[in-house]
Amino acid sequence: MAGDPPPAVTRVDPARAASVVERWREQHPGGAIVRLRADRALDRTSLFAEVERALSLPPWFGRNWDALWDCLTDLSWLDRPAYLLVVTDAEQLLRDSPQELPLLLELLRAATAAWASGPVPTAFATLLVTAAGEASA
């Protein structure tokens, strides 16, 4: 439906990624656009390191799923009105640990819901830039 919010996690073809990001930027002035390189997030350990780098996570980040949840649902150190996580080369994401991908995607979806239902509803979305095409993930 036209009034429905966009999906929490969306796949987009690289040829359209720039226009999707630009449209998001126009809809969310001052929002943070954070780029995560999936080619640097091939397993759980490297994923946590890449997310830590991309989001400038605080020193207390424990490099585990619970700590990632805590950080994704806080982001107070970025202090922005909205957040877009752009994952480039997303087909590489957790390539060496494919069993971890559903957990990550669910965590991102749940973070979107948590931000949307918080005291100050806030946009939080993830864009998976992948040659696999466009769809909700």
Steps between C-alpha positions, in 0.01 A plus 500: 500500500610856436503599869701198616852564623784382276644158581758489779750317280489551124713357222583734213699464180825701495376703200212637712673527837610863462150619413346304789752650743439849363123462537551380860727802566228735370237332719724504810702824506790475742470122519811284526590294196747235610683282249597148595721296267377141488831390347644582844223311684541142381448330837367598842834631629567717195134612492526634855829674412351659187184616679719639777700695242204617293288618795792618715368279777593591857778319690247295696387314185550134593520354148209262546136497388361643824750786495421568132128519590579742782699722265256488208215604727694783665730689255504798739861574406384572142204711618312524172128521418511186277737220403567316174747213492622442143666161457709491183578170324230346718523163328832466689339566840584213738607292199717276718230466769171484306318352801547839674326706227138433607587609855657824374203578275254434782705721732491783242123459454446503876720809538285678239187410696658612830595839355155545343319426825732695730409814695612704199420288191816491290569362153756219496542297182751274331574501128673189364671597177521175306507382142231248603237765436232682692267366765436510870748284684 
